[in-house]
């Protein structure tokens, strides 16, 4: 399972410029591996977006609220 900490660590690795430095020092095979990893990350993000979008649309239509009626409910007195 991916943790929030590992995602944050990878984000910092990317924005720090270290990913680019590591890429420049790699052989062509190593560079291809790094690019494949980023492509897999993009695919993962697309899948997560699709799942989240479906879930949000179901909640907006009121579907699935039978399972947990308090989810998205507005407290009384608000």
C-alpha positions as CSV (number, residue, x, y, z in Angstrom):
1,X,0.0,0.0,0.0
2,X,1.2,3.5,-0.9
3,X,1.4,5.9,2.1
4,X,0.8,9.6,2.1
5,X,4.4,9.9,3.3
6,X,5.8,8.0,0.3
7,X,3.8,10.1,-2.1
8,X,5.0,13.3,-0.4
9,X,8.6,12.1,-0.5
10,X,8.3,11.4,-4.2
11,X,6.7,14.8,-4.9
12,X,9.6,16.5,-3.1
13,X,12.1,14.3,-5.1
14,X,10.5,15.6,-8.3
15,X,10.2,19.3,-7.5
16,X,13.7,19.4,-6.0
17,X,15.3,18.6,-9.4
18,X,16.9,15.4,-8.1
19,X,14.8,13.4,-10.5
20,X,16.2,15.3,-13.5
21,X,19.7,14.9,-12.1
22,X,19.3,11.2,-11.6
23,X,17.8,10.9,-15.1
24,X,20.8,12.7,-16.7
25,X,23.2,10.3,-15.0
26,X,21.3,7.1,-16.0
27,X,22.1,4.9,-19.0
28,X,19.4,4.9,-21.7
29,X,17.9,1.8,-20.1
30,X,17.8,3.5,-16.7
31,X,16.2,6.5,-18.3
32,X,13.5,4.4,-19.9
33,X,12.8,2.8,-16.6
34,X,12.4,6.2,-14.9
35,X,10.1,7.3,-17.7
36,X,8.1,4.1,-17.4
37,X,7.7,4.7,-13.7
38,X,6.3,8.2,-14.4
39,X,3.9,6.8,-17.0
40,X,2.7,4.2,-14.5
41,X,2.1,7.1,-12.0
42,X,0.1,9.0,-14.6
43,X,-2.0,5.8,-15.3
44,X,-2.5,5.5,-11.5
45,X,-3.7,9.1,-11.3
46,X,-6.1,8.6,-14.2
47,X,-7.6,5.5,-12.5
48,X,-7.9,7.3,-9.2
49,X,-9.6,10.2,-10.9
50,X,-12.1,7.9,-12.6
51,X,-13.0,6.2,-9.4
52,X,-13.3,9.4,-7.4
53,X,-15.4,11.0,-10.2
54,X,-17.8,8.0,-10.2
55,X,-18.0,8.1,-6.4
56,X,-18.7,11.9,-6.4
57,X,-21.4,11.6,-9.1
58,X,-23.1,8.7,-7.2
59,X,-23.1,10.8,-4.0
60,X,-24.4,13.9,-5.8
61,X,-27.3,11.8,-7.1
62,X,-27.9,10.4,-3.6
63,X,-26.9,6.9,-4.6
64,X,-25.1,4.8,-2.0
65,X,-26.4,7.0,0.9
66,X,-28.2,4.0,2.3
67,X,-24.9,2.5,3.4
68,X,-23.9,5.5,5.5
69,X,-26.7,8.1,5.7
70,X,-24.5,10.6,7.7
71,X,-22.0,11.0,4.9
72,X,-22.5,14.4,3.3
73,X,-25.4,15.2,5.6
74,X,-25.7,18.8,6.8
75,X,-26.0,18.9,10.6
76,X,-29.2,20.3,11.9
77,X,-29.1,23.9,13.1
78,X,-26.8,25.0,10.3
